[in-house]
Amino acid sequence: QGQLVESGGGLVQAGGSLRLSCAASGPTFSYWAMAMGWFRQAPGKEREFVAAISWSGDSTDYADSVKGRFTISRDNANTTVYLQMNSLKPEDTAVYYCAARGVISGSYVARRTHEYEYWGQGTQVTVSS
């Protein structure tokens, strides 16, 4: 039992910034260590990896397309994961999804969709020229 809920999406002009949040709730996320990730999907496209963070928060990974622009982080209580998106481009337009998977290692990160067990409903990010 558990749920991931994304928020913070919206419409922004190219070059602007947004911060997405992913709130985790329920016994699954209260009792078990989870590595977290952000993915995005545009209409007609496959879901693609954006960023990931380990349970401990000391290991992160980013898609090449967002390196230097996006930052993933999580709060000390590990109940919320964030994606700070700067210097946004029109090609960043997509529905952004939060994902989680149970882990044993606190430093484990994953970038494949098949590696994640739980998914949020998504939040729309639209970047205009």
Stockholm file with secondary structure:
# STOCKHOLM 1.0

chainA/1-129         QGQLVESGGGLVQAGGSLRLSCAASGPTFSYWAMAMGWFRQAPGKEREFVAAISWSGDSTDYADSVKGRFTISRDNANTTVYLQMNSLKPEDTAVYYCAARGVISGSYVARRTHEYEYWGQGTQVTVSS
#=GR chainA/1-129 SS CCEEEEECCEEEETTCCEEEEEEEESHHHHHSCEEEEEEEECTTSCCEEEEEECSSSSCEEECTTTTTTEEEEECTTSSEEEEEECSCCGGGCEEEEEEEEECSSTTCCCCSGGGCCEECCCEEEEEEC
#=GC SS_cons         CCEEEEECCEEEETTCCEEEEEEEESHHHHHSCEEEEEEEECTTSCCEEEEEECSSSSCEEECTTTTTTEEEEECTTSSEEEEEECSCCGGGCEEEEEEEEECSSTTCCCCSGGGCCEECCCEEEEEEC
//
